[in-house]
Amino acid sequence: MPVPEIPESFNAASRFIDRHVAAGRAERLALRWQDQAITYGQLAANTNRAGNALRRLGVRPEERVLLVAWDSPEFVYSFWGALKIGAVPVPVNTFLRADEYAYLLQDSRASALIVSAELWPLVEPITTRWLRHILVIGREGRNALSFEALLEPESSALEPEPTHRDDTAFWLYSSGSTGTPKGVIHLHRDLLYCAETYAREVLALGPHDVTLAAPRLFFAYGLGGGMSFALDAGATAILVSERPTPESMFTAIQQYRPTIFFGVPTLYAAMLQVKEAEHIYDLSSLRVCVSAGESLPAELFKRWRERFAVEILDGIGTTEALHIFLSNRAGQVVPGSSGTPVPGYEIRLVDEQGRDVPQGEIGDLLVKGGSLTAGYWHKLETTRKALQGEWLHTGDTYYQDAEGIFWYCGRSDDMLKVSGQWVSPAEVEGILFQHPAVLEAAVVGWEDENRLLKPKAFVVLKEGYGPSASLAAELQAFVKARTLPHKYPRWVEFIAELPKTATGKIQRYKLRAL
């Protein structure tokens, strides 16, 4: 496909929202949330009111606006309203502690904070030299303004700031699976690039689609799947404020009838644990499901397709690339793999010296494409290491098979060298997942009595199974029978749950520290 042409003078809000009103699609349904149905005309009007309100408060272009808000229409109005006036919305995780919000406010130097009423008590005591305005969604707080009251008198018309396609549009903070979150800077062009490549070319997402995403809008994966992809296509996005559970997602699918569902492997595994779900819930509206965040085990894909008659397209993306750049395709899924490059992206696998590895050998994954981050806020050395010319060093390892399919092997720092040979934790985990007793598994390096590194498996069991020495031995034999002998886990430890980030990524560094 040709790379999307984006004009130099470009404000993403004009493309994703105003364009539909100008084209006569004002009555088309843009958002559904609880019992609200919001048209593109209403979305445009409230986005403009939010932008006008922020501008009236004195928020200037390039100033940050921190969003600590549940997925809701107000989140959408705030995000696009700030972006439309040239300010920089910064959506952040809504499941953090007070000290973590203090860090984000200080690090981002946000001049305005928009916060849901339920989260207001956590951030109320926080002050910084840059924070001038606090807007509370749902009620007026002490030393804060009511978001709704502030928007009510504002005009529903607003001319967009004449931003450049390479102006900063928004930030996303990395999930912090390996340490302190980093502010990832994205430009106005990036949103459109992802919509024109992955959403259009891989998902064939069009105006009649309805999207539902379990990952929240403050994640890169959720921002695209849960909002921007639908808005670019003139489709409908379903917003769900509650934390996703198997039951809440099944209920939302049955109630709102989405055509595309975005989830993560741990959620799909948990949904498959719901007995008789295929008879209790109606999932017939779905034409495709999407998975990212962690590699989707082949066994999980097969079970989902057998029970619900819909494919899961597994892929990999990063906050730095904004969305998925390697993906399976509908009708062409290779279970357990990440598929092939999304049109508009190029992939390289390199060794420690930066040389391309031969086909079939494991290498570090590099990606090139038009949605890569401009860099990390206040982290020059980290930016230089991650961005190597036009290429992003993702920190993931892969190999490419003879058919051109890419297979995930784990994070670069998770790879194990056992008996002089590389071991991919993802491969061993995929085998463990095939055992009927295993719900989840994570493999890390563990030192034996000789201080030599060997695989250790942490296993979460399905309901009805209990930990025992005999089951541990059975799992070891199960792996031995399906791969090379040096790859089997020398230890198996049963735990109640695996430590994860809010995006569902396993925090292996916490397991190694046990």
Secondary structure, DSSP 8 states (H G I E B T S, - for coil): -------SB--HHIIIIIHHHHTT-TTSEEEEETTEEEEHHHHHHHHHHHHHHHHHHT--TT-EEEEE--SSHHHHHHHHHHHHTT-EEEE--TT--HHHHHHHHHHHT-SEEEEEGGGHHHHTT---SS--EEEEESS--TT-EEHHHHHTTS-S-------BTTSEEEEEE---TTSS--EEEEEHHHHHHHIIIIIIIIS---TT-EEEESS-TTSHHHHIIIIIHHHHHT-EEEE--S---HHHHHHHHHHH--SEEEE-HHHHHHHHTSTTHHHHS--TT-SEEEE-SS---HHHHHHHHHHHS--EEEEEE-TTT-SEEEE--TT---TTS-BEE-TTEEEEEE-TTS-B--TTS-EEEEEEETT--SEETT-HHHHHHHEETTEEEEEEEEEE-TTS-EEEEEEGGG-EEETTEEE-HHHHHHHHHTSTTEEEEEEEEEE-TTS-EEEEEEEEE-TT----HHHHHHHHHHHHTTS-GGGS-SEEEE-S---B-TTS-B-HHHHHT-
